[in-house]
């Protein structure tokens, strides 16, 4: 009975509820249709469709007109639809979208050039240094492809903040033999530098034995990072003028080899040529070339470099400093592997904490006879017991006659002959003269500019004694009477002195 009663009660309420809803529907329909003369029942396929459309329009009418009795809050009222904002186009230029062939079978020169042109003509945001427009970090993406090019890829001057990355460029058979695969060489008529903050990263550059890899001319803050540059005949990288080019984490070699190459004596070209100031070469391997690094500009730093480009025995040089008179170069924490260092008239040169293997040595070459402010310290030398000096002089153009502040000291040697500008020795005898010969160790012949000695007699005698001679690197001590004594002598060839 209880269930029946509740059920009857629900049925009793239903007619009243339906009546109210029907009246509301009728009122709304008439009101809405009256305001919308386009609504016509005869235009619908069925009554059901007509009713559904009426209900939709009624709902819309309630929301728009807010008829009395509507409880819809204002915050739920619909707002006019707004078009979604258009996202700005990223400054990424994919070379395949310009028609470049990533298989390397056809020439992609024109396609990649169009991508570069679009990047250089893209949106800018102010300037870097005067005359260099800021491209905002635009990227030319090689998309991991191999691309054949018949002409150099050139960057127009006056642009900066640009990246080229992620693929391989190979010179075609018609590529000009005196050019470079990538050139930052256009002249900027509106500023002191051609380009600024251009980055070349994650690239393999194959010059196909036709010209070089990268040419950076009068540019500022260029970075060459994680690149593999090979098959060049001139220079892997040439930096001329400008400031602050960073070459790092890269590999360079004319021929792809890993040492002991049967054609090593025929290697030619130069891995890196620095003809500007304030550049840094760090964590770089040069595995084949006649000269690993040629420096003809001041204030450059070479750090963490491994040169096994061409053995000295075959005429190769690891690092050649062709900056006579004002070198200002630091070579630190590097590995000279069967190939050494040559410095012409070095002034302000630091070679420290390096490892020389395979009888590799340092040559100080006289041009005008000047050497000053040179530190060759804390290095390791390892050779084959052939009696090769760790530091040698090339005085074919004339002797060094201006020697100041030169320190060759604290180097350790295995299988080679130690040379230094600081030496210590002792001699025992009955006098009245004692001589210590420093020729076997001193770098410069017939040159001692500082001597300090201790005279220690073995008997209770106190004779007068004095320094008599230092010619030919022989230090002579004499006493006024013969006596058994030991003389301890230290000499320096490039010490600085204070006098008042």
C-alpha atoms as one frame of an Amber mdcrd trajectory, in Angstrom:
protein
   0.000   0.000   0.000   2.809   2.396   0.839   4.400   2.033  -2.561   1.059
   2.442  -4.354   0.328   5.630  -2.400   3.592   7.253  -3.340   3.146   6.264
  -6.949  -0.374   7.758  -7.089   0.880  10.971  -5.565   3.544  11.338  -8.314
   0.919  10.759 -11.000  -1.289  13.388  -9.452   1.462  15.962  -9.766   2.369
  15.198 -13.334  -0.589  16.887 -15.170  -0.003  20.134 -13.312   3.686  20.125
 -14.144   3.118  19.269 -17.785   0.467  21.980 -18.078   2.807  24.657 -16.816
   5.632  23.550 -19.094   3.311  23.426 -22.091   1.990  26.923 -21.478   5.521
  28.258 -21.130   6.520  26.541 -24.328   3.533  28.006 -26.164   4.192  31.525
 -24.920   7.839  31.369 -25.797   7.119  29.899 -29.206   4.637  32.609 -30.096
   6.907  35.339 -28.771   9.966  34.060 -30.562   8.184  33.273 -33.822   6.517
  36.676 -33.722   9.956  38.254 -33.592  11.335  35.888 -36.236   8.995  35.833
 -39.244  11.364  33.503 -41.074  10.277  30.554 -38.907   7.774  28.538 -40.928
   6.555  25.043 -40.075   6.095  24.189 -43.719   9.831  24.576 -44.351  10.737
  21.574 -42.179  10.723  17.940 -43.174   8.648  16.750 -40.192   6.871  18.131
 -37.134   9.549  16.633 -34.946  12.200  18.657 -36.743  10.085  21.762 -36.451
   9.662  21.273 -32.695  13.366  20.683 -32.157  14.190  23.874 -34.034  11.628
  25.790 -31.990  13.193  24.548 -28.781  16.664  25.560 -29.957  15.511  29.051
 -30.834  13.579  29.325 -27.582  16.712  28.558 -25.633  18.598  31.145 -27.643
  15.836  33.662 -27.101  15.914  33.162 -23.338  19.649  33.760 -23.265  19.452
  36.828 -25.472  16.278  38.529 -24.242  16.215  37.422 -20.587  12.393  37.075
 -20.488  10.702  37.473 -17.122  10.984  34.380 -15.045  14.409  33.450 -16.386
  16.889  32.728 -13.610  19.997  32.718 -15.859  22.708  34.791 -14.131  24.481
  37.564 -16.062  27.883  35.897 -15.849  26.547  32.912 -17.845  25.297  35.063
 -20.704  27.115  34.172 -23.930  29.699  36.552 -25.312  30.336  37.104 -28.986
  32.796  34.543 -30.404  36.357  35.845 -30.892  38.798  34.621 -33.519  41.799
  32.833 -31.966  45.028  34.889 -32.047  47.343  34.108 -34.934  50.594  32.611
 -33.597  53.713  34.396 -34.872  55.741  32.372 -37.320  58.930  30.991 -35.752
  62.167  32.122 -37.380  63.209  28.600 -38.382  64.073  28.034 -42.022  64.145
  24.383 -43.058  66.163  24.016 -46.224  64.164  21.093 -47.618  61.088  23.337
 -47.768  63.055  25.429 -50.261  63.810  22.410 -52.414  67.197  21.314 -51.054
  68.035  17.663 -51.739  68.988  15.944 -48.443  70.379  12.916 -50.276  73.274
  14.893 -51.791  72.548  13.662 -55.296  71.708  17.043 -56.818  73.009  20.563
 -56.278  71.227  22.269 -53.362  73.094  25.544 -53.647  70.198  27.698 -54.862
  67.709  26.233 -52.399  69.930  26.753 -49.356  70.785  30.250 -50.564  67.080
  31.107 -50.669  66.692  29.878 -47.098  69.646  32.016 -46.017  68.244  35.039
 -47.837  64.844  34.647 -46.165  66.509  34.303 -42.770  68.617  37.414 -43.296
  65.596  39.367 -44.506  63.371  38.105 -41.701  62.061  40.106 -38.729  64.594
  41.988 -36.645  64.484  43.352 -33.132  66.798  46.286 -32.718  70.540  46.098
 -33.128  73.542  44.367 -31.598  76.719  46.412 -32.070  76.247  49.468 -34.289
  75.368  48.467 -37.841  74.360  44.851 -37.005  70.615  44.061 -37.063  69.420
  41.521 -34.481  67.675  38.599 -36.219  66.413  37.313 -32.885  68.076  33.902
 -33.076  66.874  32.874 -36.538  67.823  29.299 -37.405  68.720  27.753 -40.740
  68.056  24.060 -40.204  69.802  21.530 -42.440  67.575  18.817 -40.949  70.286
  16.178 -40.796  70.665  16.010 -44.563  73.633  15.737 -46.911  73.741  18.647
 -49.349  75.881  19.126 -52.436  76.802  22.746 -53.160  78.617  24.243 -56.144
  79.310  27.710 -54.689  80.079  29.151 -51.263  77.193  29.835 -48.889  77.564
  33.545 -48.153  76.034  35.571 -45.346  75.227  39.179 -46.132  76.842  41.760
 -43.881  75.026  43.764 -41.222  73.178  40.828 -39.622  73.624  39.005 -36.329
  72.115  36.489 -33.896  71.812  33.697 -36.476  72.399  29.929 -36.313  73.201
  27.469 -39.117  73.158  23.893 -37.886  72.440  20.232 -38.188  73.714  18.700
 -41.417  76.452  18.049 -43.981  77.687  20.325 -46.761  79.872  18.886 -49.500
  81.637  20.744 -52.321  80.730  19.602 -55.818  83.227  18.880 -58.570  82.755
  22.424 -59.881  83.260  24.193 -56.557  85.933  26.943 -56.901  89.247  25.783
 -55.434  90.087  29.129 -53.790  86.839  29.586 -51.842  85.220  28.244 -48.655
  82.018  26.264 -48.126  80.699  28.928 -45.717  81.839  32.533 -45.989  81.133
  35.443 -43.645  83.000  37.808 -45.893  80.616  40.490 -47.190  81.688  44.037
 -46.338  79.470  46.063 -44.005  79.321  49.698 -45.092  77.247  50.686 -42.062
  79.421  49.431 -39.218  82.881  48.480 -38.051  82.186  44.723 -38.275  80.567
  42.603 -40.971  78.540  40.281 -38.722  78.042  39.582 -35.036  76.951  36.540
 -33.024  76.720  34.063 -35.888  76.891  30.431 -34.774  77.853  27.460 -36.970
  77.073  24.292 -35.050  76.738  20.539 -35.568  78.029  20.613 -39.136  80.152
  18.282 -41.219  81.919  20.260 -43.945  83.538  18.276 -46.752  85.563  20.502
 -49.078  86.219  17.617 -51.515  89.864  18.777 -51.817  88.611  22.022 -53.324
  89.326  25.071 -51.160  88.513  25.428 -47.468  85.803  24.968 -44.891  84.876
  28.258 -43.157  86.022  31.836 -43.763  85.209  34.465 -41.113  86.151  38.013
 -42.143  86.051  40.988 -39.781  83.249  39.569 -37.683  82.489  39.845 -33.993
  81.681  37.036 -31.566  81.393  34.186 -34.061  81.108  30.632 -32.715  82.134
  27.454 -34.552  80.979  24.578 -32.374  80.925  20.800 -32.786  81.995  20.822
 -36.424  83.895  18.211 -38.445  85.853  19.837 -41.281  87.720  17.694 -43.771
  89.220  17.367 -47.264  90.368  21.001 -47.384  93.389  22.092 -49.419  93.833
  25.603 -48.015  92.477  26.142 -44.497  89.903  24.253 -42.514  88.974  27.545
 -40.804  90.344  30.985 -41.685  89.665  33.883 -39.299  90.784  37.251 -40.617
  90.521  40.469 -38.621  87.528  40.948 -36.324  87.398  39.874 -32.692  86.470
  36.983 -30.449  85.844  34.029 -32.719  85.417  30.868 -30.661  86.358  27.537
 -32.278  85.554  24.684 -29.925  84.646  21.009 -29.632  85.578  20.366 -33.266
  87.640  18.059 -35.477  89.717  19.093 -38.471  91.746  17.041 -40.909  92.679
  17.196 -44.557  92.492  13.423 -44.744  90.310  11.219 -42.580  92.791   9.192
 -40.558  93.647   8.350 -36.974  97.453   8.462 -37.060 100.244   6.445 -38.696
  98.868   7.269 -42.124 101.082   6.000 -44.974 100.588   9.308 -46.795 101.365
  11.537 -43.814 104.483  13.059 -45.352 102.271  14.462 -48.138  99.730  16.217
 -45.892  99.283  19.888 -46.794  97.063  22.798 -45.820  96.391  24.340 -42.396
  93.746  23.242 -39.918  93.048  26.667 -38.373  94.556  30.008 -39.370  94.020
  32.902 -36.959  94.797  36.214 -38.653  92.944  38.273 -36.054  93.024  39.154
 -32.376  91.335  37.880 -29.228  90.224  34.492 -30.547  89.933  31.215 -28.640
  90.544  27.667 -29.875  89.538  25.114 -27.259  88.954  21.365 -27.121  89.816
  20.858 -30.783  91.509  17.908 -32.524  93.551  18.450 -35.691  94.372  15.051
 -37.132  95.880  15.798 -40.545  97.379  18.925 -42.141 100.861  20.316 -42.700
 100.250  22.901 -39.958  97.728  22.345 -37.201  97.194  25.957 -36.117  98.804
  29.024 -37.676  98.616  32.203 -35.563  99.386  35.578 -37.122  97.339  37.789
 -34.785  97.794  38.878 -31.174  96.109  37.980 -27.901  94.826  34.541 -28.900
  94.297  31.584 -26.577  94.773  27.907 -27.435  93.561  25.449 -24.828  92.888
  21.730 -24.750  94.023  21.181 -28.346  95.355  17.839 -29.636  97.583  18.182
 -32.715  98.775  15.069 -34.524  98.426  16.638 -37.935 101.877  15.870 -39.415
 104.987  14.703 -37.604 107.913  17.082 -37.241 110.063  14.413 -38.870 107.979
  14.819 -42.048 108.172  18.618 -41.914 104.949  19.278 -40.039 104.231  21.797
 -37.270 101.551  21.525 -34.636 101.262  25.234 -33.766 103.113  27.972 -35.660
 103.216  31.454 -34.094 104.041  33.866 -36.876 103.670  37.022 -34.805 107.215
  38.335 -34.325 107.623  41.207 -31.897 104.224  41.016 -30.176 102.943  37.479
 -29.798 100.671  37.734 -26.762  99.573  34.130 -27.123  98.715  31.546 -24.471
  99.008  27.821 -25.213  97.831  25.759 -22.263  96.658  22.233 -21.444  97.326
  20.993 -24.974  98.750  17.812 -26.494 101.441  18.047 -29.183 101.642  14.538
 -30.595 104.821  13.974 -32.662 104.560  17.591 -33.817 105.781  20.705 -32.029
 105.538  24.471 -31.650 107.427  27.182 -33.558 107.443  30.800 -32.308 109.039
  33.670 -34.248 110.627  36.425 -32.100 108.161  35.699 -29.301 107.154  38.575
 -27.050 104.708  37.689 -24.290 104.176  33.992 -24.879 102.960  31.448 -22.355
 103.304  27.682 -22.977 102.236  25.808 -19.872 100.869  22.451 -18.720 101.173
  20.845 -22.148 102.230  17.320 -23.135 104.773  16.774 -25.918 104.956  13.185
 -27.186 107.186  11.476 -29.733 110.235  13.779 -29.518 108.018  16.830 -30.111
 109.771  20.051 -29.083 109.546  23.857 -29.063 111.507  26.038 -31.515 112.265
  29.683 -30.753 112.989  31.251 -34.139 114.966  34.477 -34.443 113.754  37.011
 -37.007 115.173  40.243 -35.592 116.792  38.697 -32.535 114.143  39.694 -29.960
 112.644  37.480 -27.259 110.896  38.792 -24.167 108.258  37.842 -21.632 108.287
  34.126 -22.460 107.229  31.416 -20.021 107.716  27.756 -20.947 106.912  26.023
 -17.692 105.308  22.948 -16.152 105.201  20.884 -19.344 105.864  17.164 -19.934
 108.141  15.888 -22.710 108.452  12.266 -23.759 110.816  10.979 -26.458 112.773
   8.034 -27.785 116.189   8.603 -26.119 117.694  10.211 -29.222 119.070  13.177
 -27.296 116.614  15.704 -28.759 116.430  19.023 -26.896 112.992  19.985 -25.589
 113.590  23.665 -26.497 115.666  24.592 -29.537 116.857  27.802 -31.200 116.609
  28.627 -34.888 119.125  31.458 -35.375 119.694  31.170 -39.107 118.501  34.776
 -39.496 120.828  35.945 -36.737 121.258  35.337 -33.008 118.899  36.449 -30.285
 120.522  39.569 -28.883 117.597  41.038 -26.931 116.702  38.521 -24.237 114.493
  39.667 -21.369 112.235  37.920 -18.867 112.517  34.471 -20.381 111.709  31.532
 -18.121 112.118  27.930 -19.257 111.852  25.899 -16.085 110.006  23.217 -14.103
 109.509  20.975 -17.132 109.825  17.212 -16.704 111.503  15.066 -19.315 111.652
  11.390 -20.269 113.771  10.233 -23.194 114.707  13.776 -24.279 117.284  16.363
 -23.293 116.330  18.951 -20.713 116.866  22.597 -21.565 116.211  25.571 -19.288
 117.038  29.200 -18.622 117.397  28.493 -14.919 120.066  26.059 -13.771 121.882
  24.948 -10.660 125.175  23.121 -10.324 128.043  22.385  -7.936 131.707  21.451
  -8.084 134.297  20.228  -5.573 138.021  20.874  -5.660 141.102  22.168  -3.911
 141.148  25.467  -5.748 142.173  28.077  -6.123 139.503  28.007  -8.937 136.244
  26.201  -9.475 134.311  26.114 -12.747 130.746  24.935 -13.476 129.807  24.349
 -17.124 126.091  25.095 -17.795 126.180  24.575 -21.573 124.508  21.144 -21.402
 121.324  22.665 -19.968 121.042  26.377 -20.780 118.920  27.410 -23.765 120.935
  30.395 -24.995 124.653  30.069 -25.803 127.133  32.361 -24.096 124.523  34.229
 -22.129 124.226  34.437 -18.354 122.826  37.574 -16.789 122.485  36.466 -13.183
 124.724  34.323 -10.966 124.440  33.391  -7.342 126.930  31.104  -5.580 127.801
  29.695  -2.198 131.428  28.945  -1.223 131.687  26.140   1.321 135.264  25.244
   2.471 135.749  21.831   4.029 138.366  22.998   6.507 138.412  25.764   9.031
 139.676  28.221   6.473 138.014  31.437   5.382 139.745  32.462   2.160 138.664
  35.403   0.090 136.728  34.335  -3.044 134.988  35.971  -5.969 133.150  35.418
  -9.246 135.754  35.795 -11.983 134.151  34.779 -15.295 130.817  33.777 -16.889
 131.820  33.575 -20.560 130.525  30.752 -22.765 128.090  29.749 -20.003 131.009
  28.671 -17.778 130.932  30.144 -14.300 134.396  30.595 -12.715 134.908  31.125
  -8.971 138.388  31.827  -7.566 139.881  32.087  -4.066 143.016  33.876  -2.927
 144.529  30.659  -1.548 144.102  27.003  -2.475 141.733  25.076  -0.181 139.362
  22.147  -0.409 135.838  23.495  -0.979 132.507  22.889  -2.638 130.971  25.670
  -4.687 127.216  25.767  -5.340 126.131  27.928  -8.285 122.743  28.973  -9.710
 122.347  30.943 -12.936 119.541  32.598 -14.865 119.455  33.670 -18.497 116.379
  35.861 -18.523 115.874  37.221 -15.040 114.397  40.617 -14.277 116.350  42.958
 -12.015 115.549  45.904  -9.887 118.196  48.523  -9.375 118.117  51.869  -7.632
